[in-house]
Amino acid sequence: MNKQELKKNFELLCRGNHIVLDETEYKFYATRRWKADYAWPKKKLIVELEGGVFTNGRHVRPLGFIGDCDKYNQMSLDGWTLLRYTVEHVNKRPKEIAGQIKEVLNG
């Protein structure tokens, strides 16, 4: 499944669980080109979808993994809550994902 299909499934998951999407491709850090897949800035929540886990995609190759560590560490340093999901999570555990997102948004 490519990243666009993963995003589509995630968005359907959100709609089906009454989670209003706030920002997509959100630029969370001014001096880098980093963007978050989904963000709720007022709640400081970011969701990143990790595509390519089973296909040797960018997120699991050395330089991509290192870059993601830098990005995720900066999110934490800036006070964001980061939730990361793979295809497996989105397709097989949608209620768990919805519960986690709602916990942050309602907390």
RONU-831329 format. One line per 2 residues: for each residue x, y, z of N, C-alpha, C, O, CB. Coordinates in steps of 0.001 Angstrom, whole numbers, padded with zeros to 6 digits, m for minus. Glycine has a CB too. Example, Ala and Ser with C-alpha at 12.3 -4.5 7.8 and 13.67 -1.06 7.14 Angstrom:
013190,m005690,007800,012300,m004500,007800,013200,m003300,007800,014236,m003319,008465,011308,m004473,009046 | 012850,m002250,007080,013670,m001060,007140,012900,000030,007870,013409,001138,008039,014084,m000598,005725
END
This chain:
000855,m001174,000000,000000,000000,000000,000901,001237,000000,001824,001350,000807,m000972,m000002,001232 | 000617,002153,m000911,001430,003370,m000962,000946,004392,000079,m000093,004219,000717,001386,003988,m002383
001726,005442,000220,001442,006449,001259,000084,007115,001041,m000628,007392,002006,002546,007519,001281 | m000282,007374,m000209,m001574,008021,m000477,m002736,007129,m000048,m003718,007619,000510,m001702,008366,m001970
m002633,005831,m000302,m003684,004902,000125,m003738,004825,001650,m004817,004769,002239,m003445,003496,m000474 | m002568,004822,002278,m002502,004798,003736,m003174,006044,004313,m003941,005956,005272,m001035,004704,004214
m002882,007200,003724,m003504,008450,004189,m005019,008404,004002,m005769,008824,004883,m002914,009662,003434 | m005460,007904,002876,m006899,007808,002612,m007571,006927,003667,m008620,007281,004204,m007158,007242,001191
m006957,005775,003959,m007530,004878,004963,m007534,005524,006351,m008484,005349,007114,m006750,003557,005000 | m006480,006264,006678,m006428,006951,007964,m007526,008010,008051,m008190,008137,009079,m005046,007593,008177
m007710,008756,006991,m008744,009794,006991,m010139,009189,007107,m011001,009749,007785,m008646,010642,005721 | m010369,008058,006455,m011649,007357,006598,m011835,006872,008032,m012930,006955,008588,m011729,006165,005618
m010756,006366,008625,m010788,005934,010018,m011195,007100,010915,m012041,006941,011795,m009413,005373,010449 | m010604,008256,010697,m010931,009432,011504,m012388,009829,011330,m013103,010033,012311,m010024,010604,011136
m012825,009938,010092,m014223,010327,009852,m015196,009341,010493,m016196,009740,011088,m014498,010423,008346 | m014889,008039,010363,m015756,007013,010927,m015803,007021,012445,m016714,006452,013046,m015311,005674,010459
m014829,007662,013059,m014768,007733,014519,m014966,009158,015034,m014630,009466,016178,m013436,007190,015010 | m015507,010010,014189,m015860,011387,014555,m014662,012196,015044,m014760,012977,015990,m016928,011376,015626
m013533,011991,014376,m012326,012773,014662,m012162,013766,013518,m011960,013376,012368,m011042,011849,014819 | m012249,015036,013841,m012120,016084,012830,m010637,016334,012569,m009883,016657,013486,m012837,017398,013284
m010230,016182,011319,m008844,016461,010948,m008622,017961,010965,m009442,018723,010453,m008504,015870,009552 | m007527,018380,011546,m007242,019805,011668,m006299,020246,010547,m006704,021001,009663,m006626,020123,013053
m005059,019786,010574,m004052,020192,009583,m003422,018963,008937,m003179,017956,009601,m002959,021070,010240 | m003162,019055,007649,m002383,018020,006967,m001126,018669,006406,m001112,019850,006060,m003217,017326,005831
m000063,017856,006325,001232,018363,005850,001601,019642,006598,001956,020655,005996,001193,018626,004320 | 001508,019571,007906,001695,020725,008781,003179,020996,009009,003912,020128,009482,000983,020503,010124
003608,022196,008673,005002,022597,008889,005141,023033,010340,004712,024122,010723,005434,023751,007907 | 005749,022160,011142,005785,022394,012583,007067,023063,013065,007158,023452,014229,005610,021099,013301
008048,023202,012193,009338,023746,012615,009812,024724,011560,009961,024355,010395,010389,022617,012841 | 010049,025963,011951,010256,027056,010998,011539,026951,010177,011538,027305,008998,010261,028349,011730
012621,026477,010763,013899,026551,010059,014267,025281,009291,015338,025218,008687,014980,026858,011037 | 013399,024274,009304,013619,023051,008532,012412,022819,007634,011364,023436,007824,013861,021824,009469
012557,021952,006681,011465,021653,005760,010552,020554,006304,009744,019995,005562,012022,021243,004402 | 010677,020245,007579,009896,019167,008172,008409,019479,008163,007980,020594,008459,010359,018903,009590
007650,018469,007818,006196,018554,007885,005670,017317,008592,006248,016234,008501,005571,018693,006466 | 004575,017499,009289,003884,016386,009931,002732,015959,009041,002077,016797,008421,003378,016775,011352
002481,014659,008975,001370,014174,008147,000050,014797,008601,m000722,015296,007782,001280,012632,008208 | m000201,014764,009908,m001433,015324,010470,m001091,016020,011777,m000244,015549,012536,m002517,014215,010693
m001746,017134,012035,m001489,017866,013275,m002758,018542,013775,m003620,018966,013005,m000384,018908,013066 | m002831,018620,015087,m003846,019370,015796,m003069,020371,016654,m002814,020115,017830,m004805,018427,016667
m002692,021513,016062,m001791,022450,016752,m002266,022923,018123,m001453,023066,019036,m001580,023637,015895 | m003542,023165,018281,m004029,023651,019574,m003839,022625,020679,m003700,022990,021847,m005495,024025,019473
m003832,021356,020326,m003633,020282,021298,m002197,019746,021273,m001849,018848,022041,m004616,019145,021026 | m001370,020302,020387,000034,019881,020248,000143,018374,019967,000985,017683,020540,000825,020236,021527
m000727,017883,019073,m000730,016474,018676,m000312,016350,017223,m000818,017065,016357,m002121,015839,018894 | 000608,015446,016964,001017,015115,015607,000834,013621,015395,001164,012816,016266,002489,015540,015342
000306,013255,014234,000230,011858,013812,001087,011703,012569,000927,012433,011590,m001250,011413,013541 | 001993,010747,012622,002837,010408,011482,002477,009008,011017,002404,008079,011821,004349,010504,011845
002252,008860,009725,001987,007558,009120,003284,007041,008525,003915,007701,007698,000866,007648,008035 | 003666,005861,008954,004939,005272,008538,004703,004292,007400,004418,003116,007629,005638,004567,009725
004823,004779,006186,004675,003919,005025,005974,003191,004721,007035,003571,005216,004231,004729,003817 | 005892,002159,003918,007082,001467,003451,007767,000566,004451,008910,000162,004233,008036,002441,002995
007097,000238,005546,007714,m000597,006576,008068,m001973,006024,009111,m002527,006369,006779,m000739,007782 | 007209,m002530,005169,007428,m003870,004643,008013,m003859,003237,008227,m004919,002649,006133,m004638,004646
008275,m002677,002691,008773,m002602,001314,010112,m001882,001217,010483,m001386,000153,007758,m001902,000435 | 010834,m001826,002332,012134,m001145,002370,012001,000326,001976,012831,000868,001245,013133,m001849,001437
010952,000950,002471,010712,002360,002182,011667,003276,002919,012503,002816,003696,009299,002724,002532 | 011545,004554,002680,012443,005564,003227,012558,005520,004745,013640,005746,005287,011982,006918,002807
011468,005236,005433,011474,005275,006893,012314,004169,007526,012702,004284,008688,010068,005181,007404 | 012599,003114,006792,013365,002005,007373,014778,001896,006804,015546,001037,007236,012631,000701,007145
015130,002737,005858,016509,002765,005365,017327,003683,006270,016773,004603,006871,016572,003246,003872 | 018640,003449,006377,019458,004170,007368,019304,005692,007367,019007,006264,008415,020886,003845,007141
019491,006358,006252,019432,007824,006258,018025,008342,006538,017856,009353,007220,019923,008372,004925 | 017021,007653,006015,015640,008040,006300,015300,007863,007764,014632,008707,008363,014680,007234,005452
015760,006766,008340,015512,006500,009755,016190,007555,010634,015592,008052,011588,016011,005093,010131 | 017427,007888,010311,018158,008911,011060,017444,010261,010962,017283,010961,011962,019606,009033,010538
017022,010615,009755,016293,011873,009569,014997,011911,010351,014636,012942,010918,016002,012094,008106 | 014289,010775,010382,013053,010709,011158,013335,010873,012646,012573,011531,013353,012330,009384,010902
014424,010280,013123,014789,010447,014541,015000,011926,014858,014514,012416,015877,016073,009635,014881 | 015716,012632,013999,015935,014066,014208,014604,014821,014266,014377,015641,015155,016823,014643,013087
013746,014531,013315,012441,015199,013233,011598,014886,014472,011021,015794,015069,011688,014766,011949 | 011522,013631,014856,010695,013233,015987,011247,013778,017305,010486,014154,018196,010592,011714,016052
012565,013816,017419,013156,014395,018622,012811,015875,018744,012515,016359,019837,014674,014208,018615 | 012850,016596,017619,012508,018017,017658,011047,018213,018048,010718,019138,018792,012785,018674,016299
010179,017350,017550,008771,017422,017951,008653,017316,019468,007953,018105,020104,007947,016303,017267 | 009340,016341,020034,009291,016145,021489,009847,017357,022228,009258,017820,023205,010075,014886,021886
010971,017863,021765,011575,019026,022403,010656,020248,022364,010684,021091,023260,012897,019355,021734 | 009844,020327,021312,008909,021440,021164,007576,021194,021871,006657,022007,021764,008663,021704,019699
007468,020075,022593,006278,019828,023396,005131,019121,022704,004022,019083,023237,005792,021086,023903 | 005371,018558,021522,004321,017850,020800,004170,016430,021329,005142,015801,021747,004621,017829,019297
002929,015934,021303,002680,014513,021486,002707,013901,020098,001999,014364,019203,001310,014236,022229 | 003510,012872,019910,003656,012215,018607,003068,010819,018673,003446,010020,019530,005141,012156,018176
002148,010525,017773,001615,009177,017596,002018,008708,016205,001813,009413,015216,000050,009139,017785 | 002598,007501,016137,003089,006951,014865,002325,005674,014550,002139,004811,015408,004627,006672,014923
001881,005574,013280,001116,004402,012867,001604,003874,011527,002013,004632,010648,m000369,004735,012788 | 001549,002548,011397,001897,001870,010153,000617,001399,009458,m000486,001584,009972,002853,000671,010424
000780,000801,008307,m000347,000205,007578,m001061,m000807,008471,m002290,m000841,008524,000138,m000475,006265 | m000290,m001622,009163,m000869,m002634,010052,m001773,m001995,011105,m002871,m002486,011366,000241,m003440,010735
m001313,m000913,011700,m002129,m000229,012707,m003436,000271,012097,m004519,000008,012620,m001349,000947,013325 | m003319,000991,010988,m004491,001620,010372,m005497,000576,009916,m006701,000743,010115,m004072,002493,009187
m005016,m000494,009309,m005934,m001483,008748,m006466,m002486,009767,m007575,m002994,009603,m005253,m002221,007649 | m005704,m002778,010807,m006113,m003844,011721,m006476,m003387,013123,m007037,m004165,013896,m005034,m004838,011816
m006165,m002126,013473,m006427,m001656,014836,m007047,m000256,014851,m006611,000602,015619,m005132,m001656,015646 | m008052,m000020,014014,m008605,001338,013907,m009218,001867,015203,m009084,003054,015499,m009645,001367,012831
m009876,001032,015967,m010502,001498,017222,m009429,001917,018222,m009609,002888,018958,m011402,000387,017837 | m008321,001192,018251,m007212,001550,019145,m006633,002910,018758,m006377,003752,019619,m006107,000467,019104
m006429,003113,017467,m005911,004390,016983,m006874,005515,017346,m006466,006541,017891,m005682,004344,015456 | m008141,005319,017043,m009140,006349,017347,m009151,006669,018834,m009256,007834,019216,m010537,005899,016894
m009045,005655,019668,m009033,005871,021111,m007822,006676,021560,m007942,007553,022416,m009060,004542,021833 | m006659,006386,020989,m005450,007123,021357,m005535,008586,020943,m005173,009480,021708,m004226,006477,020723
m006015,008822,019727,m006131,010197,019246,m007145,010971,020104,m006887,012104,020511,m006553,010218,017749 | m008280,010353,020367,m009291,011017,021191,m008793,011274,022602,m009146,012285,023208,m010558,010185,021241
m007980,010377,023130,m007431,010576,024476,m006597,011854,024546,m006678,012606,025518,m006575,009367,024890 | m005795,012093,023504,m004975,013313,023486,m005843,014539,023226,m005691,015567,023887,m003867,013210,022413
m006746,014427,022269,m007577,015583,021923,m008528,015988,023049,m008835,017168,023214,m008375,015285,020674 | m008983,015021,023806,m009945,015313,024884,m009282,015485,026240,m009944,015818,027223,m010973,014208,024973
m007962,015257,026294,m007260,015295,027575,m006857,016653,028023,m006260,016800,029089,m006076,014464,027514
END
